[in-house]
Amino acid sequence: MRILLVEDEPDLGRAIKRTLTQEAYVVDWVQSGDEALTYLESSSVTYVLGVLDWMLPGLTGLEICRWLRARQNALPILMLTANDRIEDRIAGLDAGADDYLVKPFSMDELLARLRALRRRPADFRPAQIQVGPLTLDCDRRIALLHSDTASEQAIELTQKEFQLLQYLMEHPDQILTQEQVLNQLWEFGSEPISNVVAAQVRLLRRKLGQYGYDSMIETVYGMGYRFKTE
C-alpha cells in the first residue's frame, strides 16, 4: 500500500515515514505542496492514502485537497495541523479532507486513523485477502496457508515480500509488468537495482515453494508476473 506524505518539518516527516514504513506501507515523502502535485499527477503509481500538512511551502494542504476533489479524486486524506479551532476544521473538511490530526500527536493514533480511513467505502480495502489456499492478513501483516491435510501455517515474509505478495493478490489473474511493480512498491528516487523485481519475485516464490505453492506466481515471459487463482 502506497502513501503520499506531505510534511515540511524534517524531523516530523522522518518520524512519520519511519513509522509507516515499519507498518509495510510504501511512503513517498515530499516537503512542499508543489512537489505533492507532481506526484499526484503521475499515472505510474496509485496511492491508497494521503497524509497532508495544512501549512506547506507552495500549495497548502487545503489547496491540494480542493485540487483532488475538483478532479473527482476520492483519495482518503488525513490532514495534519497545529490549528485546533473549530472554524479551521470546518474549512478543511469542506475542502475535502476526510479526517484531522492535531499536532502534537502519537504515532499510534496516526496509524489508527489511517486504518479507519482504509475501511471507508470510497476506498475500501479488506483487512484480509484470500486467493485459493492463501490468506493475507493486512492488519497483522502475515500470510497464512490453509490445506486439507495440514493445519493453518504462517509464512514468514520480509516487509518487501509482504508488499509484493499483497500487490499481486490484489490483482489476481492479471499480468503486472515489472515497471508496474517497481513503480508501486519502490519509492520515487530510490533507484533500485535493475533486477530487484525479479529477485524479490524469486525469493517470494521460493518461500511459497516450501509449501508446494510456488506455481501460484507465474512469470509471463516478455510481459510480467501473474498471481494465479487456480
Secondary structure by P-SEA (a helix, b strand, c coil): cbbbbbbccaaaaaaaaaaaaaacccccccccaaaaaaaaacccccccbbbbbcccccccaaaaaaaaaaaccccbbbbbcccccaaaaaaaaaacccccccccccaaaaaaaaaaaaaccccccccccccccbbbbccccbbbbbcccccbbbbbbcaaaaaaaaaaaacccccccaaaaaacccccccccccaaaaaaaaaaaaaaaaacccccccccccbbbbbccc
